[in-house]
Amino acid sequence: MTIMSAIVLYAMLWFLTLFIVLPLRTRTQGEAGDVVPGTHSSAPEDAQMWKTARIVTVWATGAFVIIAGIILSGVITMDMIESVTRPG
C-alpha cells in the first residue's frame, strides 16, 4: 500500500464514519421546542461538531488500523478479490 493509498483509505473511512455517527444522539430544534426563525425544525439544536469529529477520528483510526493491517499482511489479496468479482 502506498502513502497515497493509505491517505485515500483513511479519508474514505473518516467520511463514512462521519455520516454514520452524525445523526446519532442529535436533538432537533423541534424536539427542544425552540426553533430559531429562518431555520427548519429538523435542524440540530446543538451540533457539537468538535465532539463528533473526535469520536469519528477515534473510530476511523481504529477501522483504518484493522483494514490496513489486513491489506498489508496479505490475508486478503487483489487476486482473491478478482476471483470473487470476476464475471462468469
Phi, psi and omega in degrees: 000129178277169179299317181295322176297320179294319179296316180295318179299315180296316180298318180296316178294322181297312181289325175299315178296321178302313182289339175280318185280329188308314182279353181287138178055030179267125177256125183277164177296326178296320178292325180284339180080016181227082182272123178288132180302134179094359178240162177281155179289344179271001177291144181296143178289312179216104188291327182050057185293327179293320177295317178298318180296322178294316179298315181297318181296319179296311181293319180293323178294318177299315179296321179296316180299317180294310184292318178295323176298318178296316181295313184288331180284339180087012177299319175240125180246168178295327177298321178296317180295318179295323180294331179277322186265351181292130180292143173035000000 
